Every structure is written in C-alpha cells, then in structure tokens.
C-alpha cells in the first residue's frame, strides 16, 4: 500500500467515524454476481431520515475491498458467505479495531449472543460487531 493509499484509507476511516456510531445499521444491495459465482458487487447505504446515503466509495477505501470502477460497487471475492455482512463486519473492524463500548439494550455485539448478559457500559473486544447489517 502506497503512502497516498494509506492516507486515503485513514481519511475514509475518519470520515466514517464521524458519520457512524456503534449500533447503527448499514444496508447493502447486491449489484452483480460474476458468471463463475466467485465474486459479487455490493453497494452500501446508510438510511437516515428517509434518505439513502451512498457509502460504497468510503467503505471500499476504509475496509480495503476494491471498488469496481465500471459499476461503482464494492467487489467481494469468494462464495459461500453473506457478502453484505462481510463488508459491514470488515468496515466495523476498520473503524473500531480495538473494540467498542457496549451501548446497552440492543447492543449488536456477538458477546451478548454468547452469554454476556451485562448491558452496563463495558468494553467489547471485537469491533466487527459494532455495526448492524441488513440487505435492501
């Protein structure tokens, strides 16, 4: 990664941290599946106040997924996984690499699915679960 790419990535992370908070939901749209089925193109949006905000470019830069310039969507290689979740999880890890503070009731951390019943402020080590995902 060049110095310019690192700076661009850091700028995208900082911009997205200003916009997103743990517990927010990002929506994905499947735009294309390759003939082989081994890659998919996905767009990412934040829905706020009845408006859809396109985040694919910033998400691509922050998370390291390549952007398909022809279709202007994030390219995810592989199969047998939920690529929308994959993109949102990796973005969330990029934004909160050291984890995040529990937001209380409705906290999206997988710790709560795995037996953590504490909803008081405490630290979740995996930042990947800070954001929620939903397909449009």
MIKOLBA-962331 format. One record per residue (C-alpha): x, y, z. Coordinates in steps of 0.02 Angstrom, whole numbers, padded with zeros to 5 digits, always signed. Each point is the difference from the previous one (the first is absolute). Layout:
N
XYZ...
! end
This chain:
136
+00000+00000+00000+00073+00167-00052+00011+00149+00115-00140+00085-00098-00112-00155+00017+00033-00006+00187-00045+00184+00016-00159-00027-00103-00047-00149+00109+00029+00098+00160-00103+00146-00065-00145-00118-00045+00008-00078+00174-00004+00169+00085-00146+00060-00108-00100-00158+00034+00035+00009+00188-00078+00173+00000-00154-00068-00090-00023-00171+00081-00021-00056+00179-00008-00175+00076-00174-00071-00017-00040+00086-00165-00064-00104-00145+00077-00001-00173-00096-00067-00149+00075-00093-00146-00061-00030-00177+00064-00142-00110+00041+00077-00169+00082-00143-00095+00058-00180+00014+00141-00061-00113-00035-00142-00121+00107-00117+00104-00090+00053+00160+00169+00034+00079-00021+00188+00022-00139+00122+00034-00025+00187-00011-00085+00084+00147-00052+00178+00040-00011+00068+00178-00125+00131+00059-00047+00087+00160-00185+00037+00012-00037+00157+00102-00155+00105+00005-00075-00084-00154+00158+00032-00102+00126-00128-00062+00181+00054+00015+00121-00090-00117+00153-00059+00098+00079-00128-00117+00149+00106-00050+00046+00044+00180-00035-00177+00061+00113-00069-00137+00143+00114+00049-00020-00028+00187-00021-00189-00004+00121-00043-00140-00126-00078-00119+00030+00053-00181-00127+00110-00087-00057-00056-00172+00016+00162-00096-00115-00052-00141-00148-00040+00112+00055+00109+00147-00028-00138+00127+00109-00095+00124+00074-00163-00068+00002-00146+00121+00085-00161-00053-00049-00175+00055-00162-00092+00027-00096-00089+00136-00016+00152+00111-00113+00149+00027+00100+00132-00094-00104+00144+00067+00037-00052+00178+00183-00026-00047+00016+00179-00064-00087+00077+00151+00098-00108+00123+00168+00046-00080-00046+00183-00003-00049-00007+00183+00168-00083+00041+00090+00138-00095-00095+00136+00094+00017-00078+00173+00154-00114-00007+00016-00004+00190-00184-00034+00031-00139+00114+00060-00098+00043+00156-00163-00092+00029-00148+00110-00046-00117-00086+00121-00168-00072-00051+00006-00048-00183+00190-00009-00007+00049-00095-00159+00154-00085+00074+00006-00188-00024+00058-00010+00182-00183+00018+00049-00046-00149-00111+00136-00100+00085-00058+00023+00179+00050+00178+00048-00157+00066+00086+00085+00158+00065-00079+00152-00083+00092+00127+00107+00144+00096-00081+00145-00118-00031+00121-00037-00141-00031-00123-00143+00165-00058-00074-00063-00038-00177-00039+00163-00091-00068-00098-00147-00170-00015+00081-00022+00186+00038-00107+00030-00155-00156-00092-00054-00031-00064-00176-00158-00019-00102-00029-00039-00184-00112+00115-00102
! end
